[in-house]
């Protein structure tokens, strides 16, 4: 090859490389510009990353939020990370909580969607304790988390005409030692979490007597998406987009529990989660969502009225508070 031809080839290659490099840089700048135009919002979960919150992680991973112009940051909850406070103060836009928690906070918050229809709270007792019905609670030691769950227990006892003084109600710890060490006769669990751990550690359902609050007529709704009333009033379009994109994520999770679990696991930065446990939790959350009967996100008036009645009975909220002012179904498609 002549020297002149070689020079031409080299120059041509350099020009092509330069054009490609410039195109890549321009594309990245364009993407960055597009992303900067998205509305930046934060969702603060009520607890740590797990499949209890799969729909939001799916929506983030699948780009459902970006499709509606939202750049969403999902933050874990847990001790010292109370989303009620951060959302109320306008530090973060959205949170997840049980409606019972929102009801007792104040009148400044509003639920935009009820994702889980049954909060999954249940009581278990070892079969050898011979507690096969609620009436057998007389004289027994019953543990419950004193974070609002005690009012469901009170409602259960009242429905069965058992005075609170006729048994010992104790504060439940955040581990399972009280159950394993027989420190209590009846122990509270969440069907999608502690109950799965108990079974994993050797207690099958045939070894236990199980009392579901929902099945005994005193169930409370589970997880809700909420925001402050001020943010809701000022940004209805953002609320609508966030809720509907989140529901799209949940719809995917319901149809694809294993894939949704994999997506949640990908956000587990500390490698704390176990796939099998998380998949079981995902399937139980789907059961509690009751999607065969209700639209994802729909608030059921009867369930929310029961919270209001229960809390007024125990003087947790004022008589003039109307719970229907604390939630809306306007973003749930017909």
C-alpha positions, 0 to 999 in steps of 0.5 A: 500500500502506498504511503499516501493511501495509508495516511488516508486510511488512518485519517478516515479511521480517526474521523470515524472514531471521533464521530462515534465518540461525539455521538455517544457523548451527545447521547449521554448528555441528551439522556442526562437532560431528559432525566433532569426534566423528570420530577424527582420524588422519594418514596419512604417505605415503612420497613426494610427492603423486602417483597412486601414492597415488591410493586414499587421496586418492580415499577422502578426497575421496569421504568414504569415511573420514568414512563410518566416522567417521575424519577423515583428514589425508594428509601427503606424504613425501619427504626428512626426512619418514620415516613409519617414524619418525613412526609408530613414535614414535606421532606419526602413526597410519599410513604407506605403505612397501614391506615391505622397508623395514618388515622392516629397521626393527625388530619394532615395525611391522606391515603392515595391507594390501599395495596394490601386489603388484609394486614396479615396480623394473626395469633398462633399458639403451640398445640400442646397449650390446648388453646383451640378457640378465642374463649380459651384465652382466659387466664393465658398470657398473650403477646402483641406489638404495642404499636397500634396492633393492640387495638385489634386484639382488644376488638377481638376480645370484646367481640368474644366477650372477654374482659382485658383483665381476664388474661395477661396481655404483654408487650411482644419483642421484635424477635421470636424468643417469647414463642420459642421459650414458652414465655407466652401462650399466644403469640402475634405474627404477620402471616407474610413474615414471622409466621413463615420463619416459625414454619421454617424453624420446624413448626408446621401448621399442624403443630399450631392453633392459628387465629386470623384477625381477619377471619375472626371479623376484626381485620384491618387493611394493610399497606397504603400509599400516602402523602400529605394533604398539602402535596396532594392538593398542590400536585394531583397529577404527580399523585395520579402518575405515582399511584398508577405507575406503582399499581402497574408494578404491583400488577406485574408482581402479582402475575410474576411473583418469582421475577418480582422477587428477583427484582427485589433481591437486586435492591438488597445492597446488604445481601440480607435477603434469602430468595426462598423466604422472599418468594414465600412472602411475595406469594402471601402478600399477593393472597392478602391483596385479594386481587381476585375480588378487588382492584389493586389500590381500592379503599374498601369503605367497610374496612375503613369504617371499622377502623374509625369505629374501633378507634373511637370506641377506645378513644384513640381518635376524636369523635368528630374525625371522619375517616373518609376524609383521610383517603381517596379512590380518585386515582384508582381506575374503574 
